[in-house]
Amino acid sequence: MSAETYRDAWGIPHLRAATAGELARAQGRVTARDRAWQLEVERHRAQGTSASFLGPGALSWDRLARRARLADTARRCFAALEDKDPETAAWVREYTDGVNEGLAACDAPEFARTGIAPGRWEPWTPLAVWLATHILFAGFPAKLWREHITAHLGPDAVALFATDGPGTAGSNGWLVSGERTVTGHAIVAGDPHRFIEEPGVYQQIHLSCPEFDVVGLAVPGVPGIAHFGHTGTVAWAITNAMADYQDLYRERLRRTGAGVEALGPDGTWHRAARHTETIHVAGEDSVEVEVIETDRGPVIAGGPEGLDDGTPAALSLRYPPRVTADLGFGALLPLLRARRVADVDRALDAWAEPVNVVQAADTEGGLLHRVAGRVPVRATANRLRPVPAWEPGHEWTGWHTPPRAGLTDGVAVMANQRGPATPLGVEFAPPHRADRIAALLAGKERWSAADMPALHTDTHLASAGPLLDLVTALDGLSPGAAALRDRLLAWDRHMDADSAGAAAYAAVRGAVVRHLAAHPALAPAAVPPAYPEVLQPWLALVPRIAYALEHLLRAEDPYGIDRAEAVRAALEEVAAEPPAGTWGDTHRLAPWRALPDTSGSPEPGLSGDHDCVLCTSAVPGLTDRAARGPAARYVWDLADRRRSGWVVPHGASGVPGSPHHRDQQPLWLGGELAPVVTDFDRLTKETDD
């Protein structure tokens, strides 16, 4: 037997092979069959060539990918992997060979729409895909925001606008030990929050060979199961630790006859690496990009002549894999082979990025709650804002030891809040999701795997309190606004899709955000500096106000802003033109697609909000549509893996028209899980490869 492919009722692939290498090849093949277009898009994004078929809208990303040297870093990391861990390097090669075999036989309709053919994957391509997927995970552009808001409102504004999320990524995760379950064995459950894409960012898969048998959520384009897996005897899951592990340096650059030089902390000018690359843009002329790298790292914005508006600035980015040539892929095979939490623990000692909080449990009662990843030791200023490259004291001097934590009353909850990773980060998520999960778990002594979806889908919005407190204190309102106030105060604070009260609250909240953004004290910060377009979302004032609204409404002296009057104006505005329906009428899914959807199907309405456990994030003040949300849900039962469950927002197949393209969406919307099936006798055989 080389490899066999089976499918369950949801079209999820279950692969069986004689060796780990053959299994990796089969995983690459089946991923290419199911996700050919997605793989093509990710390969281009990783290489900085997506504008060649997506057009000028992708140009800013391609510039960042080229200037940050993502593909070159992936090549370096793979070369180092071949030298230090040839077994893993060979395993990755098998995967890319399988991808190329699958792409050669694919018939995804998007290729006909765009007139392109699938490109070839190199052994380093999965590493480049991983880098491109996570380069913005740590949110280094937030350092530009802190600098920007400080320049306009002073240093105290940094804490006031410390949104503590939701950022670009987050997750809920909870570990319930056996002492708190009906079976006496642990349960690991949660949901990663990411931008919702179609096809989805996670691939449900089952990998089986004599060495291991694992179900979990894979990243399409990357072999193995990195983030969420269950081997039958041990299960693990992660949440974003919100650690800060990337630095921005302000560079002083000058041109010389030989190229470009950068001023170093020793007071002398040093030669910087420099070359130019050409980005092809569909429908427009090609664009030349200058790639410069100093001793700190690649220059991602500006250059010797400054930014596009002439501002004298250049920024270099220092990130761990560029420094160490290690992306942590050495952890992937040991994770698959893990039998106990001690095995998971050892495997994660090799983890690099993104930095995660890991929760794991095994069938013998072992429990694990730790941070995994590489965070540099350096000056505090590096973590807060761009630092001057020409001044000493901003170098990296080692690596932090990843912190560990225990359980409280048999439970550990992580939802990107301050926790074990606190020493490694700057901003974290508000405690609302974590507090709510902990409170719900405390409400019952014993839990089962079947109970967990009720936590996944909880819609209570604790962050509504500050706004509703101000609404309560208002008087002298028009009759319509007074009636709206009474409706809001009677609302149960649940952001349910069928709730008219939630719709009214969201409308008032959005109006408050817009009124605050227009206030003369804050309006000057609405004009962001001329950094690349791909970094601008971190510099936009309205989202910053929206996600920091609690702070702004509670602060003692927010720059002379009369918050009660802002809330009054918002209440009158919404009363004059109230929302016509429910929260789900406007709070609709807005998935990212590389190509426009031609199916004509309306996007579904959603429950939840960015501070609910059911985290479906809109941008108050701009739109009710949700681009972020649970990219998957999982429940890992250590008593019996067959009682585990999982779901993704769309389906197992990335091929439009496939019966499994969107067949899980009703489950995802309804808070249900598909059963995890691991018995090959209950599956339908598809191929012998």
N, C-alpha and C positions, 0 to 999 in steps of 0.2 A: 504494500500500500504506500503510495506517495502522499496523496492528500484526497480527502473526501469532503464535499460541501453538502450540508443539510440546511433546511429552513424550517422554522416553526410557523405557527399560524399567522404571525405578524411579519413574515419575510425576513426575520433576523437570521444572519448567517451563523451556522455552527460548523466549525472546521475541525477535522480530525486528520492527523498525520503521524508518521513514524518517528520523526525527529523535530526538534525545535526549528531547525533551518527550513525543512520542508513546510512546516506550519507557517513560518513567516512568509514564505513565498506564496502559499495559498492565501494568507491574509492580504497580501498585496494584490493578488489577482482578483479576489472577490471585492475588495474595496474599489478597484478600478472598474469592475462591472457595475457596481451599485452607485458609485460616486465619481464617474469619469470626469464630468464637467467640473465638479467641485475640486478634484485633484488638479485639473488644468489651471483653474483660477488660483489655487493656493501656490502652485509652482511658479506662476507668473508673479504673484504678489511677493513671494520670497526672493525672487530674482530682480524685482523692480522693473518688470516688463509688462505690467498689466495694461498700461495705457495703449499698448500696441493693438489691442482689440477692444478695450472698454472705452477708449477715447480720452479726451482731456480731463474728464472728471477724476481719473485715476492718476493723473500726473503728479500731484503733490505727494501721494503715498510713494510712488516710484522714486521720486527724488530722495525721500527719506530713506527708503530701503537701500538705494545706491550709496548715499552719503554716509549712512550708518554702517555700511559694509556688511550687511547681513549675509549675503551669499559667500563672501570671502571668509567671514567668521565661521560659517558652517563648514567650508572646505578645511579650514585650519583645525576645527574640532574633530572632523572625521579623520584627518591625517593623524592627529594625536590619538584618537581611538584605535586606529589600526596598529599604532605602535604599542600602546599600553594595554589594550583589551581586544586582541584580534578576534576572539570568539564573538563578542558583541558586534564588531565591525563586519564580520562575515554574515552574521544574522541580519544586520541592516541591509547588506548587499542582497541577500536572498529576498528580502521584502521589496526592494526597488526592482529587482528582476521580475518579481511577480506583478508589480504595478505595470511595468512595460509590457508584459505578456497580456495582461487584461486590457490595457489601453489599445493594443493592436487589434483587438476584436470588439471594441466598444461601438455602440451605435447611438450614443446620447444625442438627442435632437439639437442641443445647443451648438454643436460643432457645425451642423448644417446652417443654423441661423447666422453664425458669425463667419462662416467660410474659412475656419481654421481647422487644423488637424492636431491631435494630441501630440505634445512634445515629449521628448525622452527624459526620464528621471535618471539622475546620477546617484551614486551611493550617498552623497552628502545632502541630497535634496530633502529627505525627511528632517534633517537637522535644521536646514534653512526654513522649512515650514514651521517647525517648532519655534524658532527665533522670531519669525515674522508674526506668529500668532501671539507671542507674549512680550514683544519688545516694549509695548505701551502698558503692560500690566501693572508695573510699579508706579505708573503715573508721573514720570519725571517732569512732564510739562507743568505739573502743579507748582514746581519751583519757580517757573516763570510767572505764574499767577501771583504767588506770594510777593515776588519782586514788584509786579505791576500794581497790586493793590496797596502795597506799602508806599510806593511813589506818589499815589494819589491821596491816600487817607492816613498814612502814618503806620508805624509798626504794630499798633494795637489792632489794626484791622485784620491782621493775619489770623488771630484767634477768633475774631468775630465772624470771619468768613470761612473758618475751618469747617467745611461741610461735613467732614468725617464721612465721606461717601456721597453717593454710591460709587463714584468713580467709574472706571471702565469695567470692573469685574468684581464679583463678590460671590458669596455662597452661604447657604445654611447647612449646618452639619451637626448632628448630635449622636452621641454614643450612650446607650443605656446598658448598664452592666447586667449580668445575670441575676443579681439580687433584686432587680426592679422589673423583671420580665416574668411572664406566666410560665415560660419553659425552663427558666434557670440558666439560659444562655443569652449572651449579649445580642443586641441589635444595633446596627450602624445605619443611619438614614440621613437624608438631606437632599439638597438640590443646588447645583451650580448655577449662578446667575451670570449670564453673558449676553452680548448682543445676539438676538435671535436671528439666525440665518436660515435660508432654505437653499440647499439641504442643511441639516442641522450640524452643529459643531461637534457633536458627539455621535459615535457609531456604536450601537449595541452589538456585541459579538461574543462568541464562545470559542475558545481556543483549547484544543485537547490533543495531547500527545503523551507518550509514556512518562515524560518528565513532569508534566503539570496538566491541570484541567481548570481553566479559569473563565469565568464570565465577567464582563465588565463593559465600561464605556471607553472606547478608544478614540483618539483624535485621528480623523481620516488623513492619511499621508504619513503617519508615524506608526511603526510596528509596536506590537504589544499592547498592554493596558496600563497606562501610567497612573491615572488619577483615582479611578474608582474600580475596585475589583473584588472578586470573591473566589477563592480557590477551593472552597468546600470546607477547609479547616481554619482559614483565616480570611478576614475581609478588611479592606481599608478604604478610606475616603479622605478628601481634602477640602479645605476652604482656603481662600486667599488670606495670607497672613498680614497683608497690608504693610509689609516691610519696605524699607527704603534701601535699595541696593544699587542704584544707578546715580551717577553724579554728572552735573553740568558744570563746565568750566568756561568762563569768559576768556577768550584768547585774544592776544595782540599779535596780529599777523602782518607781515610785510612781504612784498614781492622783491625778488632779487633777480639778477641775470640768470641764476641757476634754478629759480623756482620760487618757493614760498618758505619763509622762516617764521617761527613762533618764539615769542619771548618766554623763557623758562623761569622757574622760581630761583634759579641761581643768578639771575640778572643778565644772562647772555642769550643770544638768539641761536636757535637750533633749527636745522633743516627739517622741514615737514615733508612727508610723502605727499606727492601730488600727481594726479593724472586726470584726464577727462574721459567721460563716457557719453554715449549717445542714447537717448530715450526716444524710441519711435512712438508716435502718437497717431492713432487712427483718425483719419479725416483732417489732420493738420500736419504742419511741418515738424520734423524731428527737432528735439531739444537737446542741447549739449549741457551736461552738468559737470562741474568741477568737483572732484573728490579729493579732499585734503585730510590728512591724518597727522596730528601732533603726538607728542609723547604721552599726552593724556588720553587721547582717543580720536575717533573720527569727528570732523567738523560737520554738524548736521544743520546749521543755520548760519547765514552770513558768510563772510570771507574777508580777505584783505580790504575790500572796498565797503564792507559793512552789509547791512540788510538791504532788501529791495527798495526801501524808501530812503536809502542813503544814511540811515542811522549807523554810526560806527560800532558794529557789534559782530562778534563771531562766537559761536557756541560749539564746544566739543562735548561729546557724550562718552563717558567711561562706564562700561557695563561688564560684569564678571566674565562671560565667555570670551569676550575680546581680549581680556587680560590673561586668562588661564588656559584658553583653548580647550575648555572642558564644558560641555553642555549638560552633563549629568546622565547621558544615555547609558552609562555603566550600571545604573540602577534598574534598568528595565527588565533584563532577563532575571536577575535575582528576585524581583517582585513577582514575576510569574511563577518562580520556583518556591516561593515562600510557603511554609507550612504552619508557622507560628508567628506571633507578633515580634518575637526576637529576630526572625528572618526579615520581616518588613523593616524593623528598626535598623538592622545592619545595611539593608539595601539602600535605605534613605540617607545613610551617611554619605553616599555618593551623589545625592541630589544637588542640582545647581540652581535652576530657575524654571518657573517662578517660585518664589519662596512661599511655602504653604504651611498651614497647620494641619497635621495629619491625625486622624483618629482611626484606630484599628482594634480588632478583637479577634480572639481565636476560640476554638471549641474546648480548650482546656482552661478557660477562664482568664487567659492573658489579655491585658488591656494596654493600649498605647495612646498617648496624647502628647504630641511634640511638634516643634517647628522643624521643617526640613528645608534646606537651601543655603545659599552662600551670600552672606552679607558682609561687606568690608568694614573694617575698623578704620575710622577717619574722624576728622574734626566735626563737631556738631554743626558748624556752619554749612558744611557740604550737604547735610541732610535737608537743609531749609531752603536754600536758594542757590543760584549759580555763584561760583566762587572764582576769584581771579587766579588764572593759571600762572601768572608771573609772581605770585606771592608764595613764600614757603609756608608749610603747615597744612596743606590740603591734600597731601599724598595718602595713599592707602598703605596701612601698616600691618595688615593681617586680616583674619576672618573671625567673626563672632562665633562662639559656640552656640549652636541652636538650642534655645530654651526648651524645657519640658514642663509638663503640668500633670496634675492628677484629676480625679473626679470629685464632685461634691454630691453627697447623698446618692451615690451610684450613677451619676449622670455627668456628662461633659457636653457643653453646648458651645459652638463657635459660629458666629455670624458676622465675622470681620470686625467685631468690637475689640476694645482693649482687653487683652488676655495674655497668654504666654508670650506673644510676639511684641508686647508693648515696648520693650527696650530697643527693638529693631526698627520701629516705625515712627512716623510723625503724625499723620492723620489716620483715624480709624472710623469705622462705621458707627453711627449712633447705636446705643444699646437696645433700641426698641425691639428688633427682631430677636436678639438673644434673650432678652428679658421675657418676652412673650413665650418663646419656646420653653424656657426654664419654668415659667409659671404653669404652662399647660402640662408639662411633664410632672410637676409637683402635685397636680390635681388628682392623680391616680397612683396607687401604690404599685400596681403591676401592669405592664404593657405587653402587647403582642405586635407582631409585624403587621397584622391587619389593621391595627389602630393608627399606624403612622400617617397615612394620607390625610387624616383630619388635621394634623399639624402642618403638613405641606401647604394646605389650602386655607389656613387661617387668615382672615382679612381685617383683623382689628388694627386700627391706626392710632397708636399712642401719640404720635407727633402732632395730631390735630389739636392737642390741648392748648398750647399758647394762643393760637388764633381764636379758638372758641372762647377762651377766657376774655379776650379783648371784645369779642362780639357780645358776651354777656353784659359787659359794663356799659355798652352804648345806650344812650337815650336820645330823645328828640328826633327819632327816625321818621321817615315818611311811612304811611300805612303799609305800603308794599314791602319796604325794607324791614319794618317791624315784624311783619308776617314771616319774612324769610329768616330773620333772626330766630324766631320761635321754632321754625322748622329745623334749623341747624341745631338748636339746643335740645330738641327732642330726638335727634338722629342718634343711632346706636354706635356710631363711630366705626362701622364696618364698611369697607370699600367693596361691596358686592356689586356685581355687574347689573343686577336688577334693582338697585337702590336709587331712588330719586333723591334721597337725602345725601348720598355720596356724590351724586352729580352736582347738587347745589353747593356742597362744601368745596368740591374741586373748582367750580366756577368762581367762587369767592376767593379761594386761595390764589388762583391764577391772576385775578384782578389785583389782589394785594401785591403780588410779586411785580406786576407791571407798574403799579403806582410807586412802589419803592424804587424801582429801577429808573423811573423818570424823575425822581427827586433831585433837585440841584446838588445836594451833597454827594450823591452817588453817581449821577449821570456822567461826570468826567471819566469815570473808570470804564464807561461803555466803549470807549475807543481803544482797542487793544494795540499793542505794538506789532510791528510788521513781521512777525515770525511766519514760517511756512503755514499754509492753509491747514495741513494735517494736524498742527498743534493748536489751532484756534479754538476748538471746543473747550479746552481748559481755560481759555482766556475770556470767554463770553460772560458778560455781566448777568444777564437774566437767569441762566441756569445756576450760576453761583449764588444768586439771591434765593432762588427757589430751594436749593438744597441746604442753604444756611438759614432758612426762614425762622426756625426755632430760636437760633441765637439772636437774630435781628429783632425778633418780637419780644425777647426777654432781656436784652442788654439794658444796662442802666441809662446810658446816654449815647444812643446811636447817631451821633453827628447832628443833633438837633432835629431829627426827624420826628414828627408827631405821628406815632404809629396808630394811635386811636383814630386819628383823622384819615389815615390811609385805609384802615379797615372800614371806617364809615363810608368813604367814597366807593370802595369796592362793593360794599353791601348794597348801596343805592344803585350802582351800575348794574349789578346782577339782578336786582329786583326789577329794574326797568326792562331788562331783556333776559328773563330766566331761562335756564336750560329746559328744552322741551321734553326730554326723556330721562333715561336712567344713565348711570355711570358707564355701563357697557355700550351705550349708543355712541359715545365719543372715545371711550378708552378701548381702542381697538389695537390688535396686533399689527405691528409694522415691521415685518422681517426684512432683513437685507438680502437682496438678490443681485448677483452680478449682471443679470439681464432682466428687463422688465417682465413681469408675469403676464402671460397672454391668455390665461385660463378664464379670466373674467369673474372668478370667484371672489366674493367679498371677504375681507378679513374679519375674523370673529371678534366679538366684544369680550372684554376680559374683566375679571374681578381682580382685586389687589391694588397695591400702590407701592412706592419705593421704600416705605418704612414698614410695610406689612410683611409677615412671614411669607405670604404669597407676594413675592417681590416682582411686580410688573411695573417697570419704571417709565413714566411719562416725564416731561419736562414742564412743570407748572409755569404758567406765564407764556409758554410758547405753544405747546401742543399737549393734548390728552393721549395721543397715540403712544404706544409702548414699543420701543425698539429693543428693550432689554427685559429679560425675565428668566424663568427657570429653563435652562437649556437641556435639562434632563431632570428626572427624579428617580430616586433609588431607595430601596429598603433591603439591606443585607441581613438575613436571619442566620445566626450562627447555630441555631438548634437544627435547622434543616434548610439547606440552600434552596430547596424546591418551594419553600414558602416565601422566598424573596420576590421582589417585584421591581419593575422599572418602566419608564416611559420617556419618550422624547416628544418635542412639540409637533413634529410632522409625521415621519415614518422612517422605516429602515432604508428605503430606496431613495436615491436622489434623482431618479429618472422620471420626468413628468409623464403622466399617463399610466405609470405602474400602479397596480392595485395597492402597493405598499408605500406609495409616495406620501400620502397624508392620512393613512388609516389610523394612526395613533392619536391624531389631533382630538377626536371626541373624548378619548380617555384623558388626555392632557388637560383639556378644558374642564372636564368633570372631576378632576382630582383622583382619577383611578389609575391603577398600575396594571401593566400586562404581566402575567406570571413568568418567572424565570424557569425555563425548561432546560434540563441538562441531560436527560435520558435520551440517547440517540434513537432508541426504539420508538420514541414518541414523535420523531421528526420525519420530515419528508426529504429523501435523498435527492439532491439536485445533480451532482456531477461526481465523477471519478477523474481527477486530474493526474 
